[in-house]
């Protein structure tokens, strides 16, 4: 019998290493501003509103999908309608968003980890921060050789109603598959966003230390190791 019914893995800096998060934000803001300008919208007003829309998703506890909260906030802040904002936003996330590829790093373990997640559990899930549309998430997954069909579910702004580190984000995934917390494993690199909320729920964890983010929080209590250690752990299940 399989030890876990569900195995989840974070994307950014877990399956997909990123050289610098700060540079990621800089490129994102620059390119989406240019896209709004190309559509005849004020780039400062539109991009600023989108930034606030992302923040609204991070703190969403309304029970509504993050994408709905996002566009509601953008409309309120910018004065533009969703019909004006959505086309350039989607255009950006399906085209120019690819520029952030330049600050990502290869991960020769990503595909093997995905294969083991599928092999060792009934369900395999990419549990990434759900503030991007699925098109953007799928694009980023592809940079390390991952395909959507390799997983049973991928959290995006379109599918999730909460964000990390809210434990309800993880509970929503568990509920989707009818899995108890003790029947699940979460793989991640972030102590605050991945490890702590899963511990609060009773979900088992593996902390990937290659690109660890601690937020100055203690982490010795968590099962941990580098990519090769994770592969060995999954193979032994």
Buried (B, 14 or more C-beta within 10 A) or exposed (E): EEEBBBBBBBBBBBBBBBBEEEEBEEBBBBBBBBBBBEBEBBBEBBBBBBBBBBEBBBEBEEEEBBBBBBBBBBBEBBEBEBEBBBEBBBBBBBEBBBEBEEBBEEBEBBBBBBBBBBEBBBBBBBBBBBBBBBBBBBBBBBBBBBEEEBBBBBBBBBBBBBBBBBBBBBBBBBEBBEBEBEBBBBBBBBBBBBBBBBBEBEBBBBBBBBBBBBEEEEBEEBBBBEBEBBBEBBEEE
